[in-house]
Amino acid sequence: MRKFVFFLATGLLTACGSGQNEAAQQACYRSAESALQRNTGSTFELDRARTAESIKTNADGTIEMRVVSYLRKDGGAPQQQDFACKVRFSEGKAEPDVISFTFLWEADGG
């Protein structure tokens, strides 16, 4: 019985963390979309898989990630444009607050 309770609790904590990561990604994607839409005549694509790989939960409970995107200006070749994003969850709020969103001058390139 104790093993069952342990595995159930572990599973629930993992699910909560996964849900928070998903909410954090969505908040960061909204910020990235807002920043990228400022480039008139351009289209963009978010690399959700590479962004998800970069998610890190900090000791203070904040979640940070590198939002990987590709911007195509006026039909030209896509250029990687990345952002560093950090969110914080507040008690009583389902959605996190974006507390830091920064353009990264050097993209990973890969």
C-alpha positions as CSV (number, residue, x, y, z in Angstrom):
1,M,0.0,0.0,0.0
2,R,2.8,2.4,0.8
3,K,4.4,1.8,-2.5
4,F,1.2,2.6,-4.3
5,V,0.8,5.9,-2.4
6,F,4.4,6.8,-3.2
7,F,4.0,6.1,-6.9
8,L,0.6,7.9,-7.0
9,A,2.1,10.9,-5.3
10,T,5.1,10.9,-7.6
11,G,2.9,10.6,-10.7
12,L,0.7,13.5,-9.6
13,L,3.7,15.7,-8.9
14,T,5.1,14.9,-12.3
15,A,1.8,15.7,-14.0
16,C,1.6,19.0,-12.1
17,G,5.1,19.9,-13.3
18,S,4.3,18.9,-16.8
19,G,1.2,21.1,-16.7
20,Q,3.2,24.0,-15.4
21,N,5.8,23.5,-18.1
22,E,3.0,23.6,-20.8
23,A,1.5,26.8,-19.3
24,A,4.9,28.4,-19.1
25,Q,5.6,27.5,-22.8
26,Q,2.2,29.0,-23.8
27,A,3.0,32.3,-22.0
28,C,6.4,32.5,-23.6
29,Y,5.0,31.7,-27.0
30,R,2.5,34.5,-26.7
31,S,5.4,36.9,-25.9
32,A,7.4,35.6,-28.9
33,E,4.5,35.9,-31.2
34,S,3.9,39.4,-30.1
35,A,7.6,40.3,-30.7
36,L,7.8,38.6,-34.0
37,Q,4.6,40.1,-35.4
38,R,6.2,43.5,-35.2
39,N,8.2,42.6,-38.3
40,T,5.7,43.7,-41.0
41,G,5.9,41.6,-44.2
42,S,7.4,38.7,-42.3
43,T,6.2,35.2,-41.3
44,F,7.6,33.2,-38.4
45,E,7.5,29.6,-37.0
46,L,8.1,28.5,-33.5
47,D,10.2,25.4,-32.9
48,R,8.2,23.9,-30.1
49,A,10.3,20.7,-29.7
50,R,13.6,22.6,-29.3
51,T,12.0,25.0,-26.9
52,A,10.6,22.2,-24.8
53,E,14.0,20.6,-24.6
54,S,15.4,23.9,-23.1
55,I,12.9,24.2,-20.2
56,K,14.5,24.5,-16.8
57,T,12.9,24.9,-13.4
58,N,15.0,27.0,-11.0
59,A,15.3,26.6,-7.2
60,D,13.1,29.7,-6.7
61,G,10.2,28.0,-8.6
62,T,10.6,30.1,-11.8
63,I,10.7,28.4,-15.1
64,E,12.9,29.5,-17.9
65,M,13.4,28.4,-21.5
66,R,14.9,29.4,-24.8
67,V,12.1,30.1,-27.3
68,V,13.5,29.0,-30.7
69,S,11.9,30.7,-33.7
70,Y,12.5,31.2,-37.4
71,L,11.7,34.5,-39.1
72,R,11.2,34.8,-42.8
73,K,11.4,38.4,-44.0
74,D,9.7,39.3,-47.3
75,G,9.8,35.7,-48.6
76,G,13.6,35.3,-48.0
77,A,15.4,32.5,-46.3
78,P,14.4,31.8,-42.7
79,Q,16.6,33.2,-40.0
80,Q,16.7,31.8,-36.5
81,Q,15.7,34.3,-33.9
82,D,15.7,33.1,-30.3
83,F,14.4,34.6,-27.0
84,A,15.2,33.9,-23.4
85,C,11.9,33.7,-21.4
86,K,11.3,33.3,-17.7
87,V,8.0,32.9,-15.9
88,R,6.7,32.8,-12.4
89,F,3.5,31.3,-11.1
90,S,1.5,33.1,-8.5
91,E,-0.8,31.4,-6.0
92,G,-4.4,31.5,-7.2
93,K,-3.5,32.2,-10.9
94,A,-3.6,29.4,-13.5
95,E,-1.5,31.3,-15.9
96,P,2.1,32.4,-15.1
97,D,3.5,35.9,-15.4
98,V,6.3,36.5,-17.9
99,I,8.9,38.2,-15.7
100,S,11.7,38.3,-18.3
101,F,11.7,38.1,-22.1
102,T,14.9,39.0,-23.9
103,F,16.0,38.8,-27.5
104,L,19.1,36.6,-27.9
105,W,21.6,38.1,-30.4
106,E,23.3,34.7,-31.1
107,A,21.0,31.9,-32.0
108,D,22.0,28.3,-31.4
109,G,22.2,27.7,-35.1
110,G,21.1,24.1,-35.1
